Amino acid sequence: MPDRVRVLSRRSSLSSRESAELVELRAKLASSEGELAKLAAEKELLKSQISLKDQSLETMQSSITCYRETISLKDTQLTTVQLALDAEKSKSATMQATIDRLESELKEQLENIGRLMSQLSAKRDELREKDEQMRLLHNAVVDLKGQIRVAVRVPPPLGKEMDVPITHITYPGVSSIKLDQGKSSQSFEFQRVFGPNMSQARVFNDVEELILSCLHGYNVSIIAYGQTGSGKTHTMRGGEGDAEGIIPRAVKYLFQSRDKLSDLDWAFEFKASFLEVYNEEVYDLLAERKKLEVKMGTGNTVVNGLKYYEINDRDDIENILAVADRTRSTAATKCNEQSSRSHAVFELAIQGSNKTSGAFRHAALHLVDLAGSERVKESGAEGDRFKEMTYINSALSNLQNCIRSQLNKNQHIPYRNSKLTMLLRDSLGAGNSKTMVIVALNPAVTQIAETKRSLDFAQQMSMTKIGSAKKQEQ
């Protein structure tokens, strides 16, 4: 019994231990299963992360491949660009060598041109000097012969005529002009020929020496003659600035010369008048408009009532010319939009004295802008314009008769046949004057017949002797 009990007790003890161990094992198993589940979860998580990393790696590999391809393409492009750059550098070097060679050649050519220009300038100066000597000698001959100086001026074409080439008028030399009329041509020689490109300043430069004679005691007359629209008023009166004509330039030039002569103790007084002959009546352009009486004596011609104004500076002459511009008779015709309908005569009376020597000089400068000759068919004149044209043409015809009478050495010169020739009597031979006539020509081919008539008359004037001018000094 006791053995059985012991056996049973032992078995019970063993069973208890086994139960405890079983519980413990079960607990461990449960714990292991939990850890296993946890590990399985972690494994799945790791698998997921590895999958993401694999995807990211694949993406990176793809990007790397793209980058490598791009780099390879860029390398290829860079190689191409480098080759092109090398080619351009080679081309640039070649071009630079060419440029250097051309610059060297250009420098050499410029030096040659410079030498040629210097030679040309020297030749021009030599030619100009010889031309000046010839002009002075010619002036001296003209003075000795007592002839009228004659110059011709051809203005540039205006309006519609600008589109028509001027081939009928050519200029063989500085003092010659040739007129081609188709079936025949003729050359004319004068003291000077001013072509279309001749500026106002250049024209004046050729007459300033003649004008300076006034301060030396010689009477001087410059007369602009020609058909309507030929540029007479432009030559004599001109415009503003560089377009100034002979009248304003002459007075200003005499002012400058007066100031220079003051160093030699000369003092000069200037008085100016300005009149017009309109429809065979004389009017003062600087005073109340009323008819003035012209008296022609044995010694000179006098205009009763004509006012003279003392002038001392540029402002004075500009004011006088402005007044005359407003009062002179002008009108529009088919030939000229602003045609002068009168003959205008500007006079500058000059008196000079030298306080050291006691010498006294007096002279007169006459600057005349004649109205232009007209043809009825061309001008379309009627009414007042026709009357004006008739008087203008009559006065110019009388002027031509006086010149021809002088040329033919007639005993009687018909100065009294018109107011204009009475006023110009002293300039045309009855007085004592150095006289120059500037014949203005209309360059239009439609006016070729009138141009021929003007040149023929100019040639007659150039052969006309009016007597040598005498110095008026005491």
WOGIKA-V359603 format. One record per backbone hydrogen bond with DSSP energy under -0.5 kcal/mol. NH is the residue of the N-H (numbers start at 1). CO is the residue of the C=O. Records with the same first field share a line. If there is no record, write none. Layout:
NH: CO + CO
This chain:
5: 1
6: 2
7: 3
8: 4
9: 5
10: 6
11: 7
12: 8
13: 9
14: 10
15: 11
16: 12
17: 13
18: 14
19: 15
20: 16
21: 17
22: 18
23: 19
24: 20
25: 21
26: 22
27: 23
28: 24
29: 25
30: 26
31: 27
32: 28
33: 29
34: 30
35: 31
36: 32
37: 33
38: 34
39: 35
40: 36
41: 37
42: 38
43: 39
44: 40
45: 41
46: 42
47: 43
48: 44
49: 45
50: 46
51: 47
52: 48
53: 49
54: 50
55: 51
56: 52
57: 53
58: 54
59: 55
60: 56
61: 57
62: 58
63: 59
64: 60
65: 61
66: 62
67: 63
68: 64
69: 65
70: 66
71: 67
72: 68
73: 69
74: 70
75: 71
76: 72
77: 73
78: 74
79: 75
80: 76
81: 77
82: 78
83: 79
84: 80
85: 81
86: 82
87: 83
88: 84
89: 85
90: 86
91: 87
92: 88
93: 89
94: 90
95: 91
96: 92
97: 93
98: 94
99: 95
100: 96
101: 97
102: 98
103: 99
104: 100
105: 101
106: 102
107: 103
108: 104
109: 105
110: 106
111: 107
112: 108
113: 109
114: 110
115: 111
116: 112
117: 113
118: 114
119: 115
120: 116
121: 117
122: 118
123: 119
124: 120
125: 121
126: 122
127: 123
128: 124
129: 125
130: 126
131: 127
132: 128
133: 129
134: 130
135: 131
136: 132
137: 133
138: 134
139: 135
140: 136
141: 137
142: 138
143: 139
144: 140
145: 141
146: 142
147: 142
148: 461 + 464
149: 435
151: 437
152: 192
153: 439
154: 194
155: 153 + 441
161: 158
162: 159
163: 160
164: 161
165: 163
167: 165
170: 178
173: 176
176: 173
177: 188
178: 170
179: 186
180: 168 + 178
181: 179 + 184
183: 181
186: 179
188: 177
190: 175
191: 150
192: 150
193: 174
194: 152
195: 193
198: 195
203: 199
204: 200
205: 201
206: 202 + 203
207: 203 + 204
208: 204
211: 207
212: 208
213: 209 + 210
214: 211
215: 212
216: 212 + 213
217: 214
218: 213
220: 364
221: 434
222: 366
223: 436
224: 368
225: 223 + 438
227: 440
228: 373
230: 227
235: 231
236: 232
237: 233
238: 233
239: 243
243: 240
244: 241
245: 237
246: 235
247: 236
249: 245
250: 246
251: 247
252: 248
253: 249
254: 250
255: 251
256: 252
257: 253
258: 254
259: 255
260: 256
261: 257
262: 258
263: 260
264: 261
265: 262
266: 261
267: 353
269: 351
270: 311
271: 349
272: 309
273: 347
275: 345
276: 283
277: 343
278: 276 + 281
281: 278
282: 292
283: 276
284: 290
285: 274 + 283
286: 274
287: 284
290: 288
292: 282
293: 304
295: 293 + 302
297: 295 + 300
302: 295
304: 293 + 302
306: 303
309: 272
311: 270
317: 313
318: 314
319: 315
320: 316
321: 317
322: 318
323: 319
324: 320
325: 321
326: 322
327: 323
328: 324
330: 328
331: 339
333: 336
334: 379
339: 331 + 336
341: 329
343: 277
344: 342 + 369
345: 275
346: 367
347: 273
348: 365
349: 271 + 347
350: 363
351: 269
352: 361
353: 267
354: 359
355: 265 + 353
358: 354
361: 352
362: 472
363: 350
365: 348
366: 220 + 364
367: 346 + 365
368: 222 + 366
369: 344
370: 224 + 368
373: 226
379: 375
380: 376
385: 382
387: 383
388: 384
389: 385
390: 386
391: 387
392: 388
393: 389
394: 390
395: 391
396: 392
397: 393
398: 394
399: 395
400: 396
401: 397
402: 398
403: 399
404: 400
405: 401
406: 402
407: 403
408: 404
409: 406
410: 405
413: 411
414: 412
415: 413
417: 414
418: 415
422: 418
423: 419
424: 420
425: 422
427: 424
428: 424 + 425
430: 425
431: 425
434: 219
435: 433
436: 221
437: 149
438: 223
439: 151 + 437
440: 225 + 438
441: 153
443: 441
447: 444
448: 445
451: 447
452: 448
453: 449
454: 450
455: 451
456: 452
457: 453
458: 454
459: 455
460: 456
461: 457
462: 458
463: 459 + 460
464: 461
466: 146 + 464
467: 146
472: 217
473: 471
474: 360
